[in-house]
Amino acid sequence: RRPLNSAELFLLVHQGDIQAESIINHAAIAVAEAIGGFHMIVDLSEVVIGGSVGLAAGMLARIRVALENMRLPSPPLLSAAMLGADAGLSGVIAWGGQ
């Protein structure tokens, strides 16, 4: 296969491509594991997911399911960034202006 960007990968998932589905599921599990690790260290109350991949159709739900399967004590709330795909960029701009 040829290299794909994230939008093309999610399009393949939407079209039922099993290999693309596996890639996205593995990515969601990796994100959930990172969240779980941070949660165990600092007891997170909420994790906000942003960016074009994190907010792609179905990705937040996949991360949520993977996080639930970890059976963490008092898992953090998982929510979508209010600024959508530009949340990270807005944060960097705000942080840099201080």
N, C-alpha and C positions, 0 to 999 in steps of 0.2 A: 504493500500500500504506500501511498504518498503521505508526506507530512500534512497534518491538519492543524488548524487553529481551534481554539475552544468552541467557537460558534459552529464550526463544521462538525466537530465531535458531538456536540449536543444535538445537532440536526440529525446525525446518524442514529443517535439514541432514540429520538422521536420517530425515526423511520423503522425502528425495531432491530437495529444492528446489535447482535449479541456481544460482539467484541467491544464495541464502543460502550455498551451498557456496563460491561465488566470493568473497563477503565474508569468510568465515572463512579461506579460503586467503590472501587478501591480508593479513589481519591476522597470520597466521602468518609470512608473508614479512617483514612490517614488524618483527615481534619478532626474527626471525632476523637481519635486517640490523642492528638495534640491538645485538644480542649480538655479531655479527661486528665491528662498529665498536669496541665496548668491548674486545673480545678483541685487536684489532690495536693498541690503545693500551696496555693494561695486562696483556696475556698471561694471561687468565683460565684457571684450571684447571677450574672448575666453575661452572655457572649453575643456580640452583635456581628453578624456576617454581612459583608459588603462585597463589592467588586463584581465584575461581569461574570466570573465563573461561580462565585458563591451565591449569586442571585439568579443564575440561569434557571430556567424552568425545571423544577423538581430537585434541585441540588440541596436546598435547605431542608427539605423533607428527608432526603437521603442521609444527610448529616444527623438530623434529629433521630432517625431510626437507629443509626449506628451508635449514637451516644446513649440511647435508651438500652441498647443491647449490652452496653458495658456495665450496666447496673451499678452506677456510682451512687454513693450516699449523697442525698440532697443534690441532684444534678443541677447545673445552672440553667436558667432560662435561655433559650436560643431564639434570637429574633433577627429580622432583616434590617439592615441599615436604612435609616430614613432618607439618606441622600443617595441611595441606590449604588450604582456602579462607580460613582464619583466620591463615595464616602472616604476612601483612603486618601485620595488627592486633596480633598477638602481638609482632612485632618493634618496632612503635611503642611499645607498652606497656613493653617491656623497655628500650628506648632512653630513654624519658621518665623511667623510674625511676632513672636514673643520676645 
